[in-house]
């Protein structure tokens, strides 16, 4: 069964219940959200009653809650330890985010590994490893099954996690490997230099180096840039350099059938195109007039 959804909002009034309602409007059967604004540390207390109502509505709509994803905020950077205060803040704040996921009952949280900002690849990877081991130890309590998923990155600036070797180095040095996993991003793979038109080869390489059992989520995005550009600019499905057919082949690859696929494509004239993109994906039929039709709809 296709497990497909998108990024949705998480607001103070309805929290998880509101996120779910938005996902259902898009025709999705999973979704991803931030527990607060990704650019700052402001967080609202989790309302357990709203969470319970969301869980009941998920059951009524046949949504597997174990496939719902949280994304960690962008402001966390575990790779750079030059400013010790900022590094220690990242460890504390990500620990709190894991605890919020546990309260929400979320199983998976996606994390950008970080940027070494001049400290060098080896030092940056070591910093990430130490930070993750501390965060996992901080939250190593009974029944905590929150798994941190390292996202594959485009290689912009001094980003780490840009290839499977770097991801492998991190995972190999995590003490509790039950709490670590991977999220692939199709745009990032393309921009970092992987040929996603041969996705079976990518999966084989990943399986050999890391193990497919670690792959828990895939971000489905087209790219505004050609392969190896290292720019990380997402494009709407079928309108970029990856192309609709290649993305469909990835989405429906039988090796990853049970893994949730999450759209992070850009808004079109401030309109989220996820309902239309999910419909295209389900029908396996590209609509080259999608953007034009949405713009016309917004103007009418």
Buried (B, 14 or more C-beta within 10 A) or exposed (E): EEBBBBBBEBEEEBBBBBBBEBBBEBBBBBBBBBBBEEEEBEBEEBBEEBBEBBBEBBEEEEBBBEBBBBBBBEBBBBBBBEEEEEBEBBBBBBBBBBBBBBBBBBBBBBBBBBBBBEBEBEBBBBBBBBBBBBBBEBBEEEEBEBBBBBBBBBBBEBBBBBBBEBBBBBBEBBEEBEBBBBBBBBBBBBBBBBEBBEBEEBBEEBBEBBBBEBBBBBBBBBBBBEBBBBBBBBBBBBBBBBBBEBBBBBBEBEEBEEBBBBBBBBEBEEBBBBBBBBBBBEEEEBBEEBBEEBEEEEEE
